[in-house]
Amino acid sequence: MAPVDLTASQLVAFPRLSLAALRAALLRDFGGNFATYLQEAGYAGGAPVFDAFREWLGAQGAPAPEALDIDAFQAKATAFFAEAGWGSLSISALDGVAAAIDSSDWAEADPASAMPYPACYYSMGLFSDFFGRTADAPLAVLEVECRSNGAERCRFLVGSAEVIGRVYERVAEGVGYGDAVKELA
C-alpha cells in the first residue's frame, strides 16, 4: 500500500493536540458558535483531501474514486484515512436512509475535554464534502456519539440534507438517533 504523500498534495501533518487546542480556544472565545468555524474549515478541506485520496488510489494502481463500487470505495476510504493518521473507520448502512461512520480512535476526538455533546465538528465538515464528491446530491453529516463527551466511539451519520436535518430535529426533541433514523426508513 502506498503511503499518503503529503509533499505531493495540499495536505500537511497537523498534531492532534493542536486540533484539541484550537477547539478549546474557539469554545472559550465564541461559546456555542465555535462549531460553525470548525465545520467550515473541515468542509473547505474536503476537496484537497479528496484529491489526495485520488492520488493515493492512483499510486496503488486503483481506479479513480468515481469508478469504485460502494464496497471498494468504503474499503479504500477507510484505509486512506487510517494511513493519513485520522484513525480507523468502519462504514455501515443504517436502515437504507443513512450511513454510519464509526471510529474508536478518531483523531479529532479528545476524551480529556469532557464536552457536553459530540464535538468533532471539523470532521463533520470534512466528511460532508469528501463523501459528497461521489454522491448524486450534497450530503450532510451529524455526529451522534463522540469520544470527546464520554462515548466509546465517534459515530457520524451521513445522508441527504433532508434526512440528516430530520434526524437532528428529532434528536433535539429528545428522540434517540437510532429511533429517528428508523422513523425515516
Secondary structure, DSSP 8 states (H G I E B T S, - for coil): -----STTSS-----HHHHHHHHHHHHHHHGGGHHHHHHHHHHHHHHHHHHHHHHHHHHTT---GGGS-HHHHHHHHHHHHHHTTS---EEEEETTTEEEEEESS-TT--GGG--SS---HHHHHHHHHHHHTTSSS-EEEEEEE-GGGT-SSEEEEEEEHHHHHHHHHHHHTT--HHHHHHHH-
